[in-house]
Amino acid sequence: MGRILLSGVQWVSSGQCPAGQPTRPQAMFFYLVLHKLVTAFATDDVCSSLLFHKWYIDDGVVAGPKPAVGKVLSIIQELVLHFGLFINAEKFLGLQLEI
């Protein structure tokens, strides 16, 4: 059984959060964290130069100038630690394209 405690409210699930089931409590937890992240991006001057960022539960794509993408990564690393999360370095993919 999965348990998530956030702001004194406990969310309970009978299992993991399999792909394609975005209404499970674990997915809802990611939505709340993503809201915090997107709000942080929107209020940061460096992140304002991002070309785009798109998210689905715990997957994201970020594109823009190198300083803006680097700032997004540092915001993610800083904020997710407060929620007991981390970036899975084995699944992280960074590409730099020169156009």
Residue frames as a rotation matrix with the C-alpha (Angstrom) as fourth column:
MET 1
0.584 0.811 0.000 0.00
0.811 -0.584 0.000 0.00
0.000 0.000 -1.000 0.00
GLY 2
-0.405 -0.712 0.574 1.33
0.692 -0.649 -0.317 3.44
0.598 0.268 0.755 -0.90
ARG 3
0.517 0.525 -0.676 1.07
0.836 -0.478 0.269 6.26
-0.182 -0.704 -0.686 1.64
ILE 4
-0.371 -0.563 0.738 1.78
0.616 -0.744 -0.259 9.93
0.695 0.359 0.623 1.08
LEU 5
0.295 0.393 -0.871 1.68
0.904 -0.410 0.121 12.50
-0.310 -0.823 -0.476 3.88
LEU 6
-0.562 -0.409 0.719 1.48
0.659 -0.747 0.090 16.11
0.500 0.525 0.689 2.71
SER 7
-0.665 0.233 0.709 0.60
-0.388 -0.919 -0.061 19.06
0.638 -0.316 0.702 4.93
GLY 8
-0.737 0.312 0.600 -0.90
-0.568 0.196 -0.799 16.76
-0.367 -0.930 0.033 7.54
VAL 9
0.433 0.888 -0.152 -3.17
-0.825 0.323 -0.465 14.95
-0.364 0.327 0.872 5.05
GLN 10
-0.532 -0.608 0.589 -2.49
-0.341 0.791 0.508 11.29
-0.775 0.070 -0.628 4.37
TRP 11
0.278 0.520 -0.808 -3.24
-0.960 0.138 -0.241 9.89
-0.014 0.843 0.538 0.90
VAL 12
-0.274 -0.309 0.911 -3.45
-0.414 0.893 0.179 6.10
-0.868 -0.328 -0.372 0.73
SER 13
0.181 0.277 -0.944 -3.30
-0.972 0.195 -0.129 3.86
0.148 0.941 0.304 -2.32
SER 14
0.774 0.180 0.607 -3.53
-0.343 0.925 0.163 0.10
-0.533 -0.334 0.778 -2.68
GLY 15
0.572 -0.592 0.568 -0.55
0.739 0.673 -0.042 -0.04
-0.357 0.444 0.822 -5.05
GLN 16
-0.522 -0.840 -0.148 2.07
0.585 -0.479 0.654 1.63
-0.620 0.254 0.742 -7.16
CYS 17
0.285 0.559 -0.779 1.33
-0.288 -0.725 -0.626 4.33
-0.914 0.402 -0.045 -9.72
PRO 18
-0.159 -0.356 0.921 1.47
0.696 0.621 0.360 2.43
-0.700 0.698 0.149 -13.00
ALA 19
-0.934 -0.224 -0.279 1.87
-0.043 -0.703 0.710 4.35
-0.355 0.675 0.647 -16.23
GLY 20
-0.729 0.682 0.052 -1.44
0.063 -0.008 0.998 5.48
0.681 0.731 -0.037 -17.67
GLN 21
0.179 0.801 -0.572 -3.22
0.833 0.186 0.521 5.83
0.524 -0.569 -0.634 -14.32
PRO 22
-0.609 -0.564 0.558 -2.81
0.306 -0.816 -0.491 9.54
0.732 -0.128 0.669 -13.50
THR 23
0.231 0.752 0.617 -5.58
-0.434 -0.488 0.758 9.59
0.871 -0.443 0.213 -10.89
ARG 24
0.378 -0.181 -0.908 -3.78
0.699 0.698 0.152 7.49
0.607 -0.692 0.391 -8.27
PRO 25
0.957 0.008 -0.291 -2.69
0.229 -0.635 0.738 9.33
-0.179 -0.773 -0.609 -5.09
GLN 26
0.075 -0.997 -0.024 0.98
0.659 0.032 0.752 8.99
-0.749 -0.072 0.659 -6.08
ALA 27
-0.305 -0.125 0.944 0.26
0.904 -0.351 0.245 10.79
0.301 0.928 0.220 -9.35
MET 28
0.721 0.626 0.297 -1.70
0.474 -0.759 0.448 13.48
0.505 -0.182 -0.844 -7.54
PHE 29
0.628 -0.599 -0.497 1.34
0.439 -0.255 0.861 14.02
-0.643 -0.759 0.103 -5.32
PHE 30
-0.403 -0.798 0.448 3.49
0.831 -0.114 0.545 14.60
-0.384 0.592 0.709 -8.42
TYR 31
0.132 0.529 0.838 0.90
0.774 -0.583 0.246 17.09
0.619 0.617 -0.487 -9.72
LEU 32
0.940 0.223 -0.258 1.18
0.341 -0.653 0.677 19.09
-0.018 -0.724 -0.689 -6.50
VAL 33
0.164 -0.961 -0.221 4.98
0.495 -0.114 0.861 19.09
-0.853 -0.251 0.458 -6.70
LEU 34
-0.376 -0.281 0.883 4.85
0.926 -0.138 0.351 20.06
0.023 0.950 0.313 -10.39
HIS 35
0.654 0.659 0.373 2.59
0.616 -0.749 0.244 22.97
0.440 0.070 -0.895 -9.53
LYS 36
0.755 -0.461 -0.466 5.26
0.207 -0.506 0.837 24.24
-0.622 -0.729 -0.287 -7.13
LEU 37
-0.230 -0.911 0.343 7.95
0.662 0.112 0.741 23.77
-0.713 0.397 0.578 -9.78
VAL 38
-0.113 0.253 0.961 6.05
0.933 -0.305 0.190 25.49
0.341 0.918 -0.201 -12.59
THR 39
0.905 0.423 -0.047 5.24
0.404 -0.819 0.408 28.39
0.134 -0.388 -0.912 -10.26
ALA 40
0.406 -0.842 -0.354 8.94
0.269 -0.261 0.927 28.70
-0.874 -0.472 0.120 -9.43
PHE 41
-0.395 -0.529 0.751 9.84
0.865 0.060 0.498 28.70
-0.308 0.846 0.434 -13.15
ALA 42
0.302 0.647 0.700 7.23
0.838 -0.530 0.128 31.37
0.454 0.548 -0.703 -13.90
THR 43
0.986 0.119 -0.121 8.59
0.166 -0.816 0.553 33.73
-0.033 -0.565 -0.824 -11.24
ASP 44
0.242 -0.968 -0.066 12.28
0.473 0.058 0.879 33.32
-0.847 -0.244 0.472 -12.10
ASP 45
0.508 -0.070 -0.859 13.86
-0.537 -0.805 -0.252 35.88
-0.674 0.589 -0.447 -14.47
VAL 46
-0.587 -0.795 -0.152 16.33
-0.644 0.345 0.683 33.39
-0.491 0.499 -0.715 -15.98
CYS 47
-0.633 0.396 0.665 13.59
0.412 0.900 -0.144 30.82
-0.655 0.183 -0.733 -16.65
SER 48
0.290 0.805 -0.518 11.53
-0.088 -0.516 -0.852 33.41
-0.953 0.292 -0.079 -18.53
SER 49
-0.109 -0.397 -0.911 13.71
-0.936 -0.268 0.228 32.75
-0.335 0.878 -0.342 -21.60
LEU 50
-0.567 -0.012 0.824 12.62
0.033 0.999 0.037 29.09
-0.823 0.048 -0.566 -21.82
LEU 51
-0.844 0.314 -0.435 11.18
-0.484 -0.096 0.870 28.15
0.232 0.945 0.233 -25.21
PHE 52
0.274 0.955 -0.112 8.83
-0.650 0.270 0.710 25.64
0.708 -0.121 0.695 -23.56
HIS 53
-0.888 -0.383 0.253 8.41
-0.456 0.669 -0.587 23.10
0.056 -0.637 -0.769 -20.79
LYS 54
0.139 0.917 -0.375 5.88
-0.748 0.345 0.567 20.27
0.649 0.202 0.734 -20.80
TRP 55
-0.759 -0.360 0.542 5.10
-0.649 0.479 -0.591 17.76
-0.047 -0.801 -0.597 -18.04
TYR 56
0.279 0.820 -0.500 3.19
-0.542 0.564 0.623 14.52
0.793 0.097 0.602 -17.53
ILE 57
0.960 0.117 -0.255 3.21
0.161 0.513 0.843 13.22
0.229 -0.851 0.474 -13.96
ASP 58
0.623 -0.772 -0.125 6.94
0.055 -0.116 0.992 12.65
-0.781 -0.624 -0.030 -13.30
ASP 59
-0.063 -0.621 0.781 8.19
0.946 0.212 0.245 13.13
-0.317 0.755 0.574 -16.89
GLY 60
0.640 0.279 -0.716 9.21
0.151 -0.959 -0.239 16.49
-0.754 0.044 -0.656 -18.28
VAL 61
0.107 -0.589 0.801 10.74
0.989 -0.017 -0.144 18.17
0.098 0.808 0.581 -21.31
VAL 62
0.601 -0.025 -0.799 12.45
0.258 -0.940 0.223 21.55
-0.756 -0.340 -0.559 -21.06
ALA 63
0.126 -0.558 0.820 13.89
0.989 0.005 -0.149 23.53
0.079 0.830 0.552 -23.97
GLY 64
0.988 0.148 0.040 15.59
0.147 -0.989 0.027 26.89
0.044 -0.021 -0.999 -24.14
PRO 65
0.406 -0.888 0.215 18.91
-0.502 -0.414 -0.760 28.65
0.764 0.200 -0.613 -23.72
LYS 66
-0.090 -0.555 -0.827 21.50
0.364 0.754 -0.546 26.75
0.927 -0.350 0.134 -21.69
PRO 67
-0.913 -0.276 0.301 21.35
-0.158 -0.440 -0.884 29.14
0.376 -0.855 0.358 -18.67
ALA 68
-0.162 0.940 0.299 17.54
-0.962 -0.218 0.166 28.82
0.221 -0.261 0.940 -18.46
VAL 69
0.514 0.308 -0.801 17.59
-0.258 0.946 0.198 25.01
0.818 0.105 0.565 -18.71
GLY 70
-0.456 -0.765 -0.456 20.36
0.328 0.331 -0.885 24.89
0.827 -0.553 0.100 -16.10
LYS 71
-0.780 0.240 0.578 18.30
-0.580 -0.623 -0.524 27.11
0.235 -0.744 0.625 -13.79
VAL 72
0.325 0.927 -0.186 15.27
-0.810 0.374 0.452 24.81
0.489 0.004 0.872 -14.21
LEU 73
0.235 -0.310 -0.921 17.43
0.186 0.944 -0.271 21.83
0.954 -0.108 0.280 -13.27
SER 74
-0.815 -0.580 -0.020 18.74
0.149 -0.175 -0.973 23.59
0.560 -0.796 0.229 -10.16
ILE 75
-0.404 0.765 0.502 15.19
-0.890 -0.455 -0.023 24.61
0.210 -0.457 0.864 -9.14
ILE 76
0.503 0.589 -0.632 14.01
-0.466 0.801 0.375 21.03
0.728 0.106 0.678 -9.58
GLN 77
-0.149 -0.655 -0.741 16.91
0.369 0.658 -0.656 19.62
0.917 -0.371 0.144 -7.58
GLU 78
-0.910 -0.229 0.346 16.34
-0.176 -0.542 -0.822 22.12
0.376 -0.808 0.453 -4.78
LEU 79
-0.276 0.900 0.338 12.55
-0.943 -0.322 0.087 21.90
0.187 -0.294 0.937 -4.50
VAL 80
0.368 0.519 -0.771 12.01
-0.424 0.832 0.358 18.17
0.827 0.195 0.527 -4.87
LEU 81
-0.602 -0.646 -0.469 14.30
0.168 0.472 -0.866 17.42
0.780 -0.600 -0.175 -1.92
HIS 82
-0.756 0.380 0.533 11.72
-0.653 -0.498 -0.571 19.10
0.048 -0.779 0.625 0.33
PHE 83
0.329 0.943 -0.054 9.22
-0.944 0.330 0.008 16.44
0.025 0.048 0.999 -0.74
GLY 84
0.116 -0.374 0.920 11.59
-0.425 0.818 0.386 13.48
-0.898 -0.436 -0.065 -0.41
LEU 85
0.930 0.212 0.301 12.00
0.184 0.438 -0.880 13.12
-0.318 0.873 0.369 -4.18
PHE 86
-0.067 -0.970 -0.234 15.08
-0.147 -0.222 0.964 13.07
-0.987 0.099 -0.128 -6.40
ILE 87
0.477 0.093 -0.874 16.05
-0.869 -0.101 -0.485 13.11
-0.133 0.991 0.033 -10.07
ASN 88
0.675 -0.222 0.703 16.79
0.139 0.975 0.175 9.60
-0.725 -0.021 0.689 -11.33
ALA 89
0.060 -0.770 -0.635 20.17
-0.683 -0.496 0.537 10.15
-0.728 0.402 -0.556 -13.01
GLU 90
-0.654 -0.299 0.694 19.88
0.167 0.838 0.519 6.83
-0.737 0.456 -0.499 -14.87
LYS 91
0.040 0.773 0.633 16.78
0.940 0.186 -0.286 8.08
-0.338 0.607 -0.719 -16.70
PHE 92
0.490 0.093 -0.867 17.84
0.049 -0.996 -0.080 11.71
-0.870 -0.003 -0.492 -17.08
LEU 93
0.073 -0.429 0.900 18.66
0.977 0.210 0.021 12.72
-0.198 0.878 0.435 -20.64
GLY 94
0.404 -0.005 -0.915 20.17
0.056 -0.998 0.030 16.06
-0.913 -0.063 -0.403 -21.53
LEU 95
0.165 -0.309 0.936 20.72
0.976 0.189 -0.110 17.17
-0.143 0.932 0.333 -25.12
GLN 96
0.039 -0.176 -0.984 22.31
0.046 -0.983 0.178 20.32
-0.998 -0.052 -0.031 -26.39
LEU 97
0.262 0.142 0.955 21.42
0.930 0.228 -0.289 21.33
-0.259 0.963 -0.072 -29.91
GLU 98
-0.532 -0.440 -0.723 22.98
0.160 -0.891 0.425 24.18
-0.831 0.110 0.545 -31.85
ILE 99
0.258 0.699 0.667 20.48
0.892 0.093 -0.443 25.74
-0.371 0.709 -0.599 -34.24
